[in-house]
């Protein structure tokens, strides 16, 4: 049997996580994705299948690479946008990534900016 690649292992973890958590209008799901170049985050209401807010390091005024500094910036921006929408509590979906490095920096900056999860 062939060995799974790193991205396939992450995807399988993500499916296992998604079976257990979902976002609502009161407590949306904060989902992250990182590519080799950029870092993305979304607030999602899974009941209606709607994205409430999003932020990424690809945005014109905050262009940056997928490093800790850009993850920290994205965390601050998504927290600001969530608080504008009236969402103080979220469910954190790390998408199968290890809670380390960029993901941890993102989560810490979102918590400092006012989100609770």
N, C-alpha and C positions, 0 to 999 in steps of 0.2 A: 504494500500500500504506500502511496506517495505521501511524503511529509507535507503538511500544510504550510503555506507561506505565512509570514508575519501578519500581513493584512487579512488573510483568511481567518487566522486565529482571533484577531481583533474583531472581525465581523461576527464570528460565532459567539464571542463574549457579549457583543452588543445585542444580539438577538436574545440571549439569556437574560440580560438586564432588562430589556424592553418588555419581556413577559411579565415582569414584576412591577414596573413603574409606569405611570402615565400622568399626563398633565390635565388639569381642569382649568376652568375660568378663574377660580380663586387662587389656585396653586399650580401655575403652568410648569411645564418641563423645560429646564435649561439644558439644551443639547449643544455639545461642542464637537467640532471637527477640525482636524489639523492636517494640512497637506505639507509637502516639503517646502512650499513657498509662503503660505498664508495660514491664518488662524481664523475660524469662524465660530459664531455662537448665535443661537436662536432661542426665543421663548415660544413654546408651542402649546396650544390648547388641543389636546388629543381628542376631546369629546366632539369638537366641531371640525377638527382637522385644519386649524387656522394657525398661522404664524403671527404672533402678537407683536414681536419686535425682533430685530436682528442687528448684529454688529460684526464687523470683520476687519482684518488688518489690510484688506484690499481697498478700503474706502479712500476716496481721493484726498481728503484732508488729513488722513492718518496713515499714509502708506508706510508699510514696514514688512519685514520678513517674519517668518514663523519662529520667533525667538521669545525669550521670557519677557522682554520689554514690550513687545507687541501683544503678547498674551495678557499682560497686566493692563495695557491700554484698552484692549477689547473688553476685559472684565469690568473696568470702570464705566465704559460707554454702555454696555448692555445693562448694567445696574441702573444707570441714570435713565435709560429708556424704559426700563421696567417700572421704576418708581413714578415716571410720568404717566404710565398706563394704570397705576394704582396697584401693581403687583409687588408686594413686599416679601412674600414667601414663595419659594420655588422648590421644585424637585430637581436635583442635579443629576444629569445623565452624562456620564463621562465617555459614553460611546465605546466602551471596551478598552480605552486607553488606561495605562497604569497611572494612578494618582501620584504623579511625580513630575518634577520639572515644569514644563509649560502649563500642564493641566492644574497643578497645584498653585502656580503663580496666578493663573486666571481665577481660580476659585477664591484664593485669598484676597485678591483685589476686588472681586465682586462682593465679598462679605464686608470688606472695609468701606465700600461705597454704599452699603445699606441693605443688601439682600440677605435673607435668612434662608439657610438650607442645611 
